Amino acid sequence: MTDAMTAVTGQGPDVDSLHHMCRLLAEAAEGVGDASRYASELALGTRLPRTARGGAAWRTLLRTITDPKGLGWAPRGRGLAGIGRLAGVFTSRESLAVSLAVTGLKARIRAAAVTHPELLADPDTARVLRAVEGDRQREAIRVFRSILGNKGAERTFALLAPSFADILAWNALTDENPLNDAAGWEVATGRTLTGAEPILGVSARVWAFLDRGPGRAEPFVPSPALAGGLDTTGTIAGYVRNIDAVGTDGTLLVQQVVGPDGVQRYVVQLAGMSGVSDESPQDLLGAVHAVARPATPYSRAVAKALRRLIP
């Protein structure tokens, strides 16, 4: 991560150029994915006449969706194509479409490191980003779990907030779990998540069945002594310190900050859901699932609280 490392000194790559490259890579990934699906339907589906199977054209189609120098291991679709895709996931075979999507995610993560140099200033988050840049998936997961164990979920999520969704999507597309690939692909190509959760690969219908109830998110009212100790620097590190002070009891803190552009904005700091209780047993599920799908009891409770706090 040479370029990202220079972001700490203000000499990193141009963020607009990185974002433009990310969009181009996402479009290319979708185009290659569509081509892979079409070729798979011809080679492994019913669209190709039976008389053509076994011939030169059919063998060319098979090479098209299996050649590492072409589309990579690229079966897509149902039936034999779906079985072929699963075989590729389980054996870690690379697809050109997924490789393009992963490259785009890594570029977005690099752009986040340029915009938020505190990601690299913190040694733990820097280790995660370096592992992502080097395609060391197991190391990234191991470091992430160690941060969770040492600093807790709320602090970890706050530290990685600028690139958390992209890191989850990168992990989904590079691990050997086929259930979360659809969600990782949707994040990488900029689509709204509709099918699965990037963390566990659970169907959205299952989430909808389990994730019900009123939720709980109340404005944080600090004591005079605590109010004077809240961080007002407007940095992620400062927000993390505030979240530690707020605590995980279903409360949220809203501050007004002035950004580098001189514009005053509201910043919402969420310490997390309340403890699981008889009144809101779904809060734990809702807080985790809100990473991918905004319509959860927890996120709805947050939105309701914000409407009371912000003009």
Sequence and secondary structure as in RCSB ss.txt:
>XXXX:A:sequence
MTDAMTAVTGQGPDVDSLHHMCRLLAEAAEGVGDASRYASELALGTRLPRTARGGAAWRTLLRTITDPKGLGWAP
RGRGLAGIGRLAGVFTSRESLAVSLAVTGLKARIRAAAVTHPELLADPDTARVLRAVEGDRQREAIRVFRSILGN
KGAERTFALLAPSFADILAWNALTDENPLNDAAGWEVATGRTLTGAEPILGVSARVWAFLDRGPGRAEPFVPSPA
LAGGLDTTGTIAGYVRNIDAVGTDGTLLVQQVVGPDGVQRYVVQLAGMSGVSDESPQDLLGAVHAVARPATPYSR
AVAKALRRLIP
>XXXX:A:secstr
 HHHHGGGGT    HHHHHHHHHHHHHHHHHHHHHHHHHHHHHHSSSS GGGTTSHHHHHHHHHTT TTTTBS  
 SSTHHHHHHHHHHHTT  BHHHHHHHHHHHHHHHHHHHH THHHHSHHHHHHHHHHHTT HHHHHHHHHHHHHH
H HHHHHHHTGGGHHHHHHHHHHHSS GGGHHHHHHHHTT    SB TTT  BHHHHHHH  S    EE    HH
HHTTS  S SHHHHHHHHHHH SSSEEEEEEEE TTS EEEEEEE       SS TTHHHHHHHTTT S SHHHH
HHHHHHHHH  
